[in-house]
Amino acid sequence: MQADIHQVADGIHLVHGSNTNWVILTEGDAVTLVDTGYPGDRESVLASLSAVGSSPEAVAAVLVTHAHNDHIGSAEYLSRTYGTPVYAHEAEVPHARRDFLHQVTIGKVLRNAWRPGVVPWAVHALRSGGTAHVPVTEPRPFPGEGALDLPGRPVPVHTPGHTAGHCAFHLPDAGVVVSGDGLVSGHPTSRASGPQLLPTMFHRDLPGALSSLDAFEALSGDVLLPGHGPVHRGSVREAAQRARERAA
């Protein structure tokens, strides 16, 4: 599948993979890659790096919003092949290693199969490696508080609920928030468009996911780059408020 790339600001690109997004932050010859799609998205990940004038060798780090298979599909490949460090929140590190797996179960999907879009999404997820075993061998916790010394200078923001260690990344100078699955703008299993939480079955802790909308409301920015759905332009604070209203 050809990568669908949207430049949202200088050095900031949102890439639509097969139902999941990742973000490329460029600075000179170096790149930060936020998430890596499904295992089946690998060729698209590599193609997207090439399309923005980069390469896998230039990736300074992979940042993980959370360790679901549709977000860490090529993280271990990049680490093993190119020595790329993979960073996640300290609460997500054991999840990335697959010490445990907090991901929607096949049983829960089957119980929700009557909902519009669930069956096509599930078929796609299976074909793309959604149930594959893709641990990251040596994920690292973020080295400290505040902005990371990486292209884009992203600031990790702990937004637990979807998973215990889910993190968004704030780019304050650009007014951009990379929101992962803590705040999305669409999903194949949702009939809604615009800012929203993912459907309930995907969250490890729904009350926690709702509480984390407070963290999004506190972030300055007018561009939201979600893990699912299109770029959302407009106040991130208002986007979080809208998602809360929809979930009520």
GIHU-V89356 format. One record per pair of residues at least 24 apart in sequence whose ideal C-beta (glycine too) atoms are under 8 Angstrom apart, sorted by the first residue. I is the first residue (numbers start at 1). J is the second residue. Records with the same first field share a line. If there is no record, write none. Layout:
BEGIN
I->J + J
END
This chain:
BEGIN
1->41 + 43 + 44
2->44 + 47
3->44 + 45 + 47 + 48 + 51
5->48 + 51 + 52
6->231
8->176 + 223 + 225 + 231
9->174 + 176 + 223
10->174
11->151 + 152
12->152 + 171 + 174 + 176 + 225
13->48 + 52
14->225 + 231
15->44 + 45 + 48
16->230
17->41 + 44 + 45
18->44 + 124 + 128
19->70 + 121 + 124 + 125 + 128 + 187 + 188 + 228
20->70 + 71 + 227 + 228
21->225 + 226 + 227 + 228 + 229
22->48 + 71
23->169 + 178 + 225
24->48 + 49 + 52 + 54
25->150 + 151 + 152 + 154 + 171
26->52 + 53 + 54 + 151 + 152
27->151 + 152
28->151
29->54 + 58
30->58 + 60 + 150 + 151
31->58 + 59 + 60 + 151
32->59 + 60 + 61 + 63 + 148 + 150 + 151 + 152 + 154
33->59 + 61 + 62 + 63 + 78
34->62 + 63 + 65 + 154 + 169 + 178
35->62 + 63 + 64 + 65 + 71 + 72 + 180 + 227
36->62 + 71 + 72 + 73 + 74 + 75 + 78
37->70 + 71 + 73 + 74
38->69 + 70 + 73 + 125 + 128 + 129 + 130
39->69 + 73 + 74 + 128 + 129 + 132 + 134
40->73 + 127 + 128 + 129
41->73 + 74 + 128
42->73 + 74 + 77
45->73 + 74
56->81 + 82 + 84
57->82
59->84
60->84 + 85 + 150 + 151
61->85 + 86 + 87 + 148 + 150
62->86 + 87
63->87 + 88 + 148 + 150 + 154 + 156 + 167 + 169
64->88 + 92 + 96 + 136 + 139 + 167
65->166 + 167 + 168 + 169 + 178 + 179 + 180 + 181 + 182 + 227
66->92 + 95 + 162 + 163 + 165 + 166 + 167 + 180 + 181
67->92 + 95 + 96 + 136 + 139 + 163 + 165
68->103 + 163 + 181
69->103 + 129 + 130 + 131 + 132 + 134
70->125 + 128 + 130
71->180 + 181 + 227
72->96 + 134 + 136
73->128 + 129 + 134
75->134 + 136 + 139
76->134 + 135 + 136 + 137
79->136 + 137 + 138
80->137
85->140
86->136 + 138 + 139 + 140
87->139 + 140 + 141 + 142 + 143 + 148
88->139 + 140 + 141 + 142 + 165 + 167
89->141 + 142 + 156 + 158 + 165 + 166 + 167
90->141 + 142 + 165
91->158 + 160 + 164 + 165
92->139 + 163 + 164 + 165 + 166 + 167
93->139 + 140 + 141 + 165
95->163 + 164 + 165
96->135 + 136 + 139
97->135 + 136 + 137 + 139
98->133 + 135
102->163 + 164 + 204
104->201 + 202
106->131
108->201
109->201
112->189 + 199 + 201
115->189 + 199
116->189 + 191
117->187 + 188 + 189 + 190 + 191
118->189
120->188
121->187 + 188 + 189
124->188
154->178
157->215 + 219
158->215
159->183 + 212 + 215 + 216
160->205 + 208 + 209 + 212
161->203 + 204 + 205 + 206 + 207 + 208 + 209 + 210 + 211 + 212
162->198 + 202 + 203 + 204 + 205 + 209
163->204
164->204 + 205
166->212
168->215 + 216 + 219
170->219 + 221
171->221
172->220 + 221
174->221 + 223
175->220 + 221 + 222 + 223
176->221 + 223 + 224 + 225
177->216 + 219 + 221 + 223 + 224 + 225 + 236
178->225
179->216 + 224 + 225 + 226 + 227
180->226 + 227
181->226 + 227 + 228
182->209 + 212 + 213 + 216
183->213 + 216 + 224 + 226 + 239 + 240 + 243
184->226 + 227 + 228 + 229
185->224 + 226 + 228 + 229 + 230 + 231 + 232
186->226 + 228 + 229 + 230
187->228 + 229
192->246
193->229
194->232 + 239 + 242
195->224 + 232 + 239 + 240 + 242 + 243 + 246
196->242 + 243 + 246 + 247
197->243 + 246 + 247
198->228
210->244 + 247
213->240 + 241 + 243 + 244
214->240
216->240
217->241
END
